[in-house]
Amino acid sequence: MLKLGEKQKLKIVKKTDFGVYLSEGGDAERVLLPGAQVPEGTAVGTELEVFLYRDSEDRMIATVRTPLLVMGTVARLTVAQVTKVGAFLDWGLEKDLFLPFKQQTRKVAPGDRVLVSLYLDKSERLCATMNVYEALQSAEGQRPGDTVTGEVYLISDRFGAFVAVDDRISALIPRKEMYGDAQKVKVGDHITARIRRVLEDGRLELSVRDTGEAQRTEDAEAILDLLDSYEGALPFGDKASPEVILRETGMSKAQFKRAVGKLLKEGRIEIGEKTIRRK
C-alpha cells in the first residue's frame, strides 16, 4: 500500500523516458519517480527507499530526497510565505508544505521557525499543523523534580498549557497551575519548568511555580493525593530510607520531610513510627 507522508521501500516495475514507476510488486498501485531523481544503474526490480507526497498538480509522486518532516514526527520548519489561504513551510522538497490558518495556534510570519507535524486533510493532501499533541513522544528518563525547557504550543481553558519539551516530549502545565507567573504564559513562549510528575502514559505534568513555600505546598498536596490512593495511610513514615521515599513519591527525602512537616503543622496528618495517616 502506498503511504503518503512516509518513507518506504518500493521496487522499480517499469522504466520510461521521463522516470520510473515504483510499486510493492504485481498489480499493486504505482507511483512515478521523476527521471532526474532516478539513481544511475537502476533497473526493473531494483528496490529504492522513497518518500511519497503530492506535486503541484496534486498527483502522488515519489522522491529519493528526505524531507525535514515525515508522518508521526515533529520538526521545526521555516515559514516561506504567508498567503490569503494560509502559510507555506520549507520542508526540503520542491513543493512547500501548506499550513492552513485553522491549524495555526498563533499568527506566523515569513522567516518564523514553527514546530509542526503532518496530517492528511479531507482531500488526502499532506498539510502541517501546529497542534502537535498526537505526534509528540513519551518521557525517556525524565523524573519528578527535573528542570526542563520547551515551547507552549496550545492553551486550553479546560486543561491548561500544552508544552513540547525539547521539541519532542509531550507535557502539560495543568489548569490548576495557571496562576501567578503562569498566567502570563502564551502560545509560542519558550519556558523553563519543573517536572511535577510523570504520568502513566509517559507524558509530563509541569509546574512553573517558584520554589520555597509554593514548592512545599505543591509537594504537600501530592502527598495528600498519595494518601488518598492508599486509603488514608502510607505504609512508611518520614524516617523511611531515601530509596523508599523516592520510589513511592518521586521526591527526595529532604523534599518529602519538608512537605510532611507542613502537613503536620497544619494538623492534616499524624505520624506514627512506620506510618503516616491523614486526619
BELCORCOR-V913943 format. One line per field, one symbol per residue. ss: DSSP state (H for helix, E for strand, L for the rest). phi: phi as a letter, one per 40 degrees, with the letter a starting at -180 (. if undefined). psi: psi as a letter, one per 40 degrees, with the letter a starting at -180 (. if undefined). A space follows every 10 residues. Layout:
BEGIN
ss: ???
phi: ???
psi: ???
END
This chain:
BEGIN
ss: LLLLLLEEEE EEEEEELLEE EEELLLLLLL EEEEHHHLLL LLLLLLEEEE EEEELLLLLE EEELLLLLLL LLLEEEEEEE EELLLEEEEE LLLLLLEEEE HHHLLLLLLL LLEEEEEEEE LLLLLEEEEL LLHHHLELLL LLLLLLEEEE EEEEEELLLE EEEEELLLEE EEEEHHHLLH HHHHLLLLLE EEEEEEEELL LLLEEEELLL LLHHHHHHHH HHHHHHHHHL LLEELLLLLL LHHHHHHHHL LLHHHHHHHH HHHHHLLLEE ELLLLEEEL
phi: .cbcgbcacb bcbabbcbib bbachgccdb bcbddcbccc gcadhccbcb bbabccbgcc abaccbccab dgbbacbccc abbcbibbbc bgbcccccbc dcbccacbbd gcbbcabcab cccgbcbbbc ccdccccccb gcbdgccbba bcbabbccbh bcbccfgabc aacddcccag cccccbcgcc bbabccabcd cgccbbbbcc cgcccccccc ccccccdccc fgaccabccc cdccccccbg bccccccccc ccccccgcab bbcbabbcc
psi: hhhieihihi ihehhideai hiieibeiii ihhideehii eiihehhihi hhahaeefih iiieihiehi heiiihihhd ihaeeaihih eeidhihhgi deeheihiih eihihiiiih adefihiiie geddeiiiig eiihdihiii hheihhddda hhhhhfedhh ihhideegib dddehiheih ihihhdihid eeiihiheii abdddddddd ddddddddde fehifiaeei idddddddee iidddddddd dddddefeii hadeihih.
END
